[in-house]
Amino acid sequence: MAERTHSKFQQKVIKRYYDNLDHIGLQRAQELVTELYLSEGKKRVKVWEALAKSLEKAGIPTTQIAHLREQDSPELVARLLTEKQ
């Protein structure tokens, strides 16, 4: 089986993606905070799971993420994200 190589353009796109992974995680976390405000029950648990992954990508320590989940307060997450910008 032949090994597949990426074109120079594709290599640059991939590099930029990984260079900006923290910004991508931060933006996604900001979008999920809005969903967190509006969700209840099982939906809220799923939003928290997705939000935790996005916060990890944004460079937030796991202990801080666990504390935010324990508090279950979208306001605290929103405040953290505005400070992180």
C-alpha positions in Angstrom: 0.0 0.0 0.0 1.4 3.4 -1.0 1.9 6.0 1.7 -0.2 9.1 1.1 1.5 12.4 1.3 -0.1 15.8 1.7 0.5 18.7 -0.7 2.2 21.8 0.5 -1.1 23.6 0.8 -2.6 20.8 2.9 0.5 20.7 5.1 0.1 24.5 5.8 -3.6 24.0 6.6 -2.8 21.2 9.0 0.0 23.2 10.7 -2.3 26.3 11.1 -5.0 24.1 12.6 -2.6 22.7 15.3 -1.1 26.2 15.9 -4.6 27.6 16.6 -6.0 24.6 18.5 -6.3 26.6 21.7 -8.2 29.4 20.0 -10.5 26.8 18.3 -11.2 25.2 21.7 -11.9 28.6 23.3 -14.3 29.6 20.5 -16.2 26.3 20.8 -16.4 26.7 24.6 -17.9 30.2 24.2 -20.6 28.7 21.9 -21.3 25.9 24.4 -21.8 28.3 27.3 -24.8 29.6 25.5 -26.2 26.1 25.2 -25.4 25.5 28.8 -27.6 28.4 29.9 -30.5 27.0 27.9 -30.2 23.3 28.6 -31.6 21.1 31.4 -31.4 17.5 32.5 -29.7 15.0 30.2 -29.0 17.6 27.6 -27.1 19.7 30.2 -24.9 16.7 31.1 -24.0 16.2 27.4 -23.2 19.9 27.0 -20.9 19.8 30.0 -19.0 16.9 28.5 -18.5 18.8 25.2 -17.6 21.9 27.2 -15.0 20.1 29.2 -13.3 18.8 26.1 -13.3 22.3 24.6 -11.9 23.8 27.8 -9.1 21.2 27.7 -8.2 22.2 24.2 -8.2 25.9 25.3 -5.6 25.0 27.9 -7.7 25.2 31.0 -6.4 22.8 33.8 -8.5 19.7 34.4 -8.8 20.6 38.1 -10.3 23.9 37.2 -12.7 22.2 34.8 -13.8 19.7 37.5 -14.4 22.6 39.8 -16.6 24.4 37.2 -18.6 21.2 36.6 -19.1 20.8 40.3 -20.4 24.4 40.6 -22.6 23.9 37.5 -22.6 27.6 36.9 -22.6 28.9 33.3 -21.8 32.4 34.8 -18.4 31.1 36.2 -17.5 29.5 32.8 -18.4 32.7 30.9 -16.3 34.8 33.3 -13.4 32.4 32.9 -13.6 32.6 29.1 -13.7 36.4 29.1 -10.6 36.4 31.2 -8.9 33.9 28.9 -9.4 36.1 25.8 
